Amino acid sequence: MNAPIQLKSLMPADAIAPHEPERIREIPYNYTSFSDREIVIRLLGAPAWGWLNKLRDERRTGRSARMLYEVLGDIWVVQRNPYLQDDLLDNPKRRVLLVQALQHRLGEIEKRRKPADDPERDALVGQLLDVARQAVQAFDAHFVETATLRRQAQKVLARLTAKDNIKFDGLSRVSHVTDATDWRVEYPFVVLTPDSEAEMAHLVKGCIELGLTIIPRGGGTGYTGGAIPLTWKSVVINTEKLEAMTEVEMRTLPGLDHEVGTVWTEAGVVTNRVAQAAERAGFVFAVDPTSADASCIGGNIAMNAGGKKAVLWGTSLDNLASWRMVTPQAEWLEVTRIKHNMGKIHDVDVA
């Protein structure tokens, strides 16, 4: 019932492209969107996929290939599952047993080598074993590096925010691995959930000291991939707790001679809350993305969100009077728009 069926056998002959590469999937435990080729390249390097393809046509029993793919499958399933990573970090003896099992399989492949029968084929097997051993060694060393970096991060960041705001657990990391694109590349090393805006610059500075790539994130509704970690040494700073805001206030902006309606918010305020505040005061908030009930003002500004109303009144940047941000140097920067035209930036010569 669950036996794999080749897709080609279900398609009419004229629907199959003559030179279309076959997506081979032999690595066990792989329930991700990554193909065998992508996994082999990530774990063993690009040349290894070429070696495997050469050996594939020369298989005899296929036992060595299966053992190699089991090694890659074991490594891959742990790399793509933060819960398994946490378990192995908490249980070093269990991790030792896993690494020994991986090394044992590679040892069994070594025993099956027969250099005299086909020296060229055996040389390829030897190269694959070398890079596979390096992959197992790197897999084991990564846990040591992660444990050390976690201790350093806890020590540095605990001085800057509450301990509960520093999240290494699997659930937090899984929740911040992607945005609305559902594009998953790497899990973040840690997730930070600061309680106040005042903590932001200090946290940025601490993360820079730790050598972490910093990714700010609000509601995670973006379709541009801006909140997706591309390296495991990354930190996602979630701004959803920063939700203070005012009602509409009439102010005279710099360079203008009349009052206009303004709302002050922090980065984590949900977009629809601002729209409702504007409506209560008899105004319309121009920014209305389809994700208004989940997206945050900080993300709207970062992505320059718009919506159908933006055709008339402009996007997020067009409607900003001023904003404060933390620079990559961990310093506060305040930007104020002078002589706001109460419309689109491109409608004026100088903004």
Buried (B, 14 or more C-beta within 10 A) or exposed (E): EEEEEEEEEEEEEEEEEEEEEEEEBBBEBBEBEBBBBBBBBBBBBEEBBEBBEEBEEEEEEEEBBBBBBBBBBBBBBBBBBBEBBBBBBEEEEEBEEBBEEBBEBBEEBEEEBEEEEEEEBBEBBEBBBEBBBEBBEEBBEBBEEBEEBBEEBEEBBEEBBEEEBBBBEBEBBBBBBBBBBEEBEBBBBBBBBBEEBEBBBBBBBBBBEBEBBBBBBBBBBBEEEBBBBEEBBBBBBBBBBBBEBEEBEEEEBEEBEEEBBBBBBBBBBBBBBBBEBBEEEEBEBBBBBEBBEBBBBBBBBBBBBBBEBBEEBBBBBBBBBBBEBBEEEBEEEEEEBEEBBBBBBEEEEEB
